[in-house]
Amino acid sequence: MTATTTLERIESFLPERSVRIDDVADSLGLRRAEVGVFRKIYGLDRLRFDPDTGLFDLVLHSARRALKALPEGRRVRYVVYAHTMQAVTPPHIDAAQVIREELGLHDAEAFALTHQACVSSLGAVDLAGELLRAEAPEGAYALMVTGERAYSPKVQLIPHSAIMADAAAACLVTVGGPGDEVRSFTTRTLGQFAAGLDMTKEQTQGFGQVYGTVLGEVIHEAVARAELSFDDIDLVIPHNVNLVSWRQTIKEMGADPGKFFLDNVPLYSHTYAADVFVNYTTLRDRGRLVPGRHYVLVSVGLGATFGAMVITHREG
């Protein structure tokens, strides 16, 4: 029997500086009426945004905390840096290599994943499990690191959708361990929306029209692949894009809104590929993750990739 990917430790980090969306409106070119729409309709209110925090300061904090769960004598074989924007550092700096060296994991193979945008962190966890099964020695680990800064207005504002914020997360992964069991991972990419932020008005409208239906289908497909029904799912742990998109998806699914954790949307806004792990740690720290219960981690990336991962929580 093939060993299952397990999540041995998940940690997240948010800068202390919290601002209201009004505070970034001028830099984003948002009028007062548009800020009102983001707040009243899209459900955004505050976000963590600290221009004085560097990229590596952001991502290394949660990575070091996750590594504390590495058993003595075991080694990390892979360091995978998952990010949404293709360019997060100057071209002469390889972010994955810097992260590896700063963490002292000099023997690990380090690389980055980005082409699934905000789904890249879930995709990196899935890939880490496949690599560990395929070519790593028994008992090896992988470290998935995600996080990036909203370093310019161009990458901070998704018009009529989200305002991006700063956050980071890390996940220590192995196969056959005692941590949360990954039961399935499903993605679907709609290439007709590959232009992302550069989509035409018609393409943007088309994406909005299919968004809820496709995301609901991907969630149900992931649940079915895990050999479960949606009734078996305790909570959906989503990305924080906005409340409107989630209400649309919940309506399309005919689901109970209480099964979707949306408390962090007005607090943190959308934090690229880190959302689902920030929300996971919030739930864990509140004691809302129950051993033996099933959860779905869900995100959508511009481009456009929809992703859902079903996990079973274990006592950690």
Protein Blocks (a to p, Z undefined) as FASTA:
>chain_A
ZZddddfbdcddddfbdcdfklmmmmnopafklmmmmmmmnopabdcddfkbcfklmmmm
mmmmmmmmpcghiacfbdcdddfblblbdfklcfklmmmmmnopambccdddfklommmm
mmmmmmmmmmmmmmpcehiacdddeddddfbfklmpcghibacddddddddddehiabdc
dfbdcddddfklmnmmmpcfklmmmmmmmmmmmmmmmmmmmmmmnopafklpmbdcddfk
bmmlmmmmmmmnopafklpcfklmmmnopghjlmmmmmmmmmmmnopacghiacdddddd
ehiacdddddddddZZ
